[in-house]
């Protein structure tokens, strides 16, 4: 669960980094399968968060179009 300092997007990114790191270590086949599944789920979660973030209206002080940002 996110706290007031860590966004769901940041948590998903950290989880993805962690799962990728685990895959670079020696794992038994069952654990490797589980970590790959968790990585895929977290990547899907991050993609959904990014999609939702693109759809939200700009907040006060943000450019209306992200391409307009300096």
ROKOLNU-322892 format. One line per 8 residues: their letters; for each residue x, y, z negated of C-alpha. Coordinates in Angstrom, 2 decimals. Each point is the difference from the previous one (the first is absolute). Layout:
N
a) X,Y,Z | ...
END
This chain:
70
xxxxxxxx) 0.00,0.00,0.00 | 1.25,3.49,0.86 | 0.69,2.51,-2.71 | -0.19,3.75,0.42 | 3.59,0.09,1.24 | 0.04,-2.95,2.43 | -2.33,-0.14,2.98 | -1.44,-3.25,1.37
xxxxxxxx) 2.07,0.60,3.13 | 3.22,0.20,-2.03 | -0.92,-3.17,-1.88 | -0.65,-1.85,3.26 | 3.34,1.19,1.40 | 1.83,-1.11,-3.15 | -1.71,-3.39,0.07 | 0.95,-0.49,3.66
xxxxxxxx) 3.62,0.86,-0.79 | -0.05,-2.44,-2.91 | -1.48,-2.86,2.04 | 2.52,0.57,2.81 | 2.79,-0.12,-2.57 | -1.36,-3.26,-1.39 | 0.00,-1.52,3.48 | 3.74,0.72,0.21
xxxxxxxx) 0.59,-2.23,-3.03 | -0.03,-3.78,-0.25 | -3.60,-1.15,-0.50 | -1.66,-3.38,0.17 | -2.44,-0.50,2.88 | -3.13,0.46,-2.11 | 1.24,3.25,-1.57 | 1.17,1.33,3.38
xxxxxxxx) -3.46,-0.68,1.45 | -1.65,1.86,-2.88 | 2.34,2.98,0.31 | -0.61,0.18,3.77 | -3.76,0.00,-0.64 | 0.36,2.74,-2.63 | 2.15,2.04,2.39 | -2.59,-0.31,2.76
xxxxxxxx) -2.81,1.00,-2.39 | 1.92,3.01,-1.25 | 0.88,1.07,3.55 | -3.69,-0.17,0.89 | -0.87,2.00,-3.12 | 2.57,2.66,0.93 | -1.32,0.17,3.57 | -3.51,0.52,-1.34
xxxxxxxx) 1.16,2.71,-2.41 | 1.79,1.79,2.83 | -3.08,-0.29,2.22 | -2.20,1.42,-2.76 | 2.53,2.75,-0.70 | -0.13,1.05,3.66 | -3.80,0.27,-0.21 | -0.23,2.09,-3.18
xxxxxxxx) -0.62,3.73,0.36 | 3.04,2.20,-0.63 | 0.43,1.24,-3.53 | 0.41,3.67,-0.83 | 3.42,1.16,1.15 | 0.50,-2.90,2.45 | 0.05,0.58,3.76 | -3.24,-1.12,1.69
xxxxxx) 1.98,-2.16,2.42 | 3.12,-1.81,-1.18 | 1.62,0.74,3.37 | -0.26,3.72,-0.82 | 2.18,-0.41,-3.10 | 3.48,1.62,0.24
END
